[in-house]
Amino acid sequence: MTSALTVTDLSAGYGTAAILHGVGFDLPAGSSLALLGRNGMGKTTLLRSLLGLTRQTGGQIRLAGQDIARLRPHQRARAGIGWVPQERNIFRSLTVAENLTATARAGAWDLARIYTLFPRLAERRRNMGNQLSGGEQQMLAIGRALLLNPRLLLLDEPTEGLAPVIAAEVMAAINQVVGAGMSAIIVEQHPQKILALTDHAIILERGSVAWRGASAALLEDQAALERLLGVG
């Protein structure tokens, strides 16, 4: 099976601060990975390292077989990495439709498909970004990333701060996306919620991989969930 992403012995951080230490994993094409860990263990730093936003001091990052470690962030985006940050970073002075089409690329994900995935966005397509609720902004951020038609989609805590009913709606949409074969890495604070949707999982502890395996296996491994994540 071909790999969407292969990370080998990755060490990275900010300035002189080392955050990640020898991180390695392989994500098969068309599969999804839950990236878990307590706060401050390096999850967002790992995503930012894949994007080229940290100082990499060792190891390799290969996207669909291509070594991207020397590429700048915009070059990695062009190579096929889509990014949904915690901050969402939508264009608040553009309409929903303009946000979605501003950076869109031709591919399987088009505007009609996004509106089917998120009917709320279809209803609000003429509204400005700053007129949307937090949940709608998150849907917009995900839709915009999908319209890049990436090889790999990175989502950093996509349900953070959302009301439970909206969070469930967003997670259902993510389930559809990964079910359709999008390779994805998803950071989530609630392991049971994301492990049910993903194929693989890793747990970071102090910047290193403390657990790796199938998501279904981690759901059954109560000792690891309690020891590494503090959940029963």
C-alpha positions in Angstrom: 0.0 0.0 0.0 1.3 3.5 -0.9 1.9 6.0 1.9 0.3 9.4 2.1 2.8 10.5 4.6 6.0 8.9 6.1 7.7 10.6 9.1 11.0 9.2 10.1 13.0 10.2 13.3 11.6 13.7 13.2 13.1 16.2 15.7 11.9 19.8 15.6 11.0 22.8 17.8 11.1 26.6 18.0 14.4 28.5 18.1 16.6 26.7 20.5 13.7 24.8 22.2 13.4 21.2 21.2 9.8 19.9 21.3 9.7 16.8 19.1 12.2 14.0 19.6 12.6 11.2 17.1 8.9 11.0 16.0 8.1 8.4 13.4 5.0 7.0 11.8 3.5 6.0 8.5 0.1 6.9 7.2 -1.2 4.8 4.3 -2.9 6.6 1.5 -6.6 7.0 2.0 -6.5 6.4 5.8 -6.9 8.6 8.8 -4.8 9.1 12.0 -5.9 10.3 15.4 -3.1 12.4 16.9 -3.6 12.3 20.7 -1.8 13.4 23.8 -2.2 15.6 26.9 -1.9 19.4 26.5 1.7 20.5 25.8 2.9 17.1 24.5 3.7 18.3 21.0 0.6 17.6 18.9 0.2 21.1 17.4 4.0 21.3 17.0 3.9 18.1 15.0 1.3 19.5 12.6 3.2 22.7 12.3 6.3 20.8 11.5 4.6 19.0 8.7 3.6 22.4 7.4 7.2 23.7 7.7 6.4 26.2 10.4 9.0 25.0 13.0 12.8 24.5 13.0 13.4 20.9 11.9 16.7 19.6 13.4 16.5 16.0 12.2 14.6 13.3 10.4 12.6 13.1 7.2 9.1 14.0 6.1 7.9 12.4 2.9 4.5 13.3 1.3 3.4 10.7 -1.2 7.0 9.7 -1.5 8.3 13.2 -2.0 10.8 14.6 0.5 9.3 17.9 1.6 11.6 18.7 4.5 13.3 21.5 2.6 10.2 23.0 1.1 8.7 26.3 2.4 5.2 26.3 3.8 3.6 27.6 0.6 5.4 24.9 -1.4 4.1 22.2 1.0 0.6 23.5 0.5 1.1 23.4 -3.3 2.5 19.8 -2.9 -0.8 18.8 -1.3 -1.1 19.6 2.4 -4.4 21.1 3.5 -4.6 22.8 6.9 -7.5 23.6 9.3 -5.9 25.4 12.2 -7.5 26.0 15.6 -7.8 29.7 14.8 -9.8 28.9 11.5 -8.3 31.9 9.8 -11.2 32.5 7.5 -11.4 35.8 5.5 -13.8 37.7 7.6 -14.5 40.4 5.0 -15.3 38.0 2.2 -18.6 36.1 1.7 -18.8 32.3 2.4 -18.7 31.7 -1.4 -15.7 34.0 -1.8 -13.9 32.3 1.0 -14.4 28.9 -0.5 -13.4 29.8 -4.0 -10.5 32.2 -3.3 -7.9 29.4 -3.2 -9.8 26.5 -4.7 -8.2 24.0 -7.1 -9.8 21.7 -9.6 -10.5 18.2 -8.3 -13.0 15.8 -6.7 -14.0 18.3 -4.1 -15.9 21.2 -5.7 -18.3 23.9 -4.4 -21.4 21.8 -4.9 -19.9 18.9 -2.9 -18.9 21.3 0.0 -22.5 22.6 0.1 -23.8 19.0 0.2 -21.4 18.3 3.1 -22.3 21.5 4.9 -25.8 22.6 4.0 -25.4 25.5 6.5 -22.8 27.0 4.2 -25.1 26.8 1.2 -27.7 28.7 3.2 -25.2 31.3 4.3 -23.2 31.5 1.0 -23.8 35.3 0.7 -23.0 36.1 4.3 -19.7 37.6 5.2 -17.3 35.6 7.3 -17.7 37.8 10.3 -21.4 37.1 10.3 -21.0 33.4 10.9 -21.2 31.6 14.2 -18.2 29.8 15.5 -19.5 26.4 14.2 -20.2 27.9 10.8 -16.7 29.4 10.7 -15.2 26.0 11.4 -17.3 24.4 8.6 -16.1 27.1 6.3 -12.4 26.5 7.3 -12.8 22.8 6.6 -14.6 23.4 3.3 -11.9 25.8 2.2 -9.2 23.3 2.9 -11.0 20.6 1.0 -11.4 22.8 -2.0 -7.6 22.8 -2.3 -8.1 19.1 -3.1 -5.1 18.1 -0.9 -3.3 14.8 -0.7 -3.4 15.1 3.1 -5.7 17.1 5.4 -4.6 18.3 8.8 -7.2 19.3 11.4 -6.2 20.8 14.7 -9.0 20.2 17.3 -11.8 20.8 14.9 -14.5 20.7 17.6 -12.8 22.9 20.2 -15.2 25.5 21.7 -18.2 24.3 19.7 -21.7 23.5 21.2 -22.2 19.8 21.5 -24.9 19.7 18.7 -22.6 21.6 16.3 -19.5 19.6 17.3 -21.5 16.4 16.4 -22.4 17.9 13.1 -18.7 18.8 12.3 -17.6 15.3 13.4 -20.2 13.7 11.2 -18.9 15.7 8.2 -15.3 14.7 9.0 -16.4 11.1 9.2 -17.8 11.5 5.6 -14.6 13.1 4.4 -12.3 10.3 5.8 -14.9 7.7 4.7 -14.6 9.0 1.1 -10.8 8.2 1.2 -9.2 11.5 2.2 -5.9 11.0 4.0 -6.1 12.9 7.3 -4.4 13.6 10.6 -6.8 14.9 13.3 -5.9 16.3 16.7 -8.7 15.9 19.2 -8.9 16.2 23.0 -11.6 13.6 23.3 -10.1 10.3 22.3 -13.3 8.1 22.2 -14.9 10.6 19.8 -12.1 10.5 17.2 -10.9 6.9 17.6 -14.3 5.7 16.4 -13.8 7.6 13.1 -10.1 6.9 12.4 -8.0 4.0 11.2 -4.8 4.6 13.1 -3.7 6.4 16.2 -0.5 7.7 17.9 -0.1 9.2 21.4 2.6 11.8 22.0 4.2 12.2 25.4 6.8 14.9 25.9 7.4 15.1 22.2 7.9 11.4 21.5 5.6 8.7 20.3 4.4 6.7 23.4 1.8 4.6 21.6 1.1 3.7 18.0 -1.3 1.3 16.4 -4.9 0.8 15.2 -7.6 3.2 16.6 -9.8 0.2 17.4 -7.0 -1.4 19.5 -6.5 1.9 21.4 -10.2 2.0 22.2 -9.8 -1.4 23.9 -6.6 -0.5 25.7 -7.9 1.1 28.8 -4.5 1.0 30.5 -2.9 3.1 27.8 -5.9 5.5 27.7 -5.7 6.0 31.5 -1.9 6.2 31.7 -1.2 8.4 28.7 -4.4 10.5 28.4 -6.0 10.4 31.8 -9.3 9.0 30.6 -11.1 5.8 31.5 
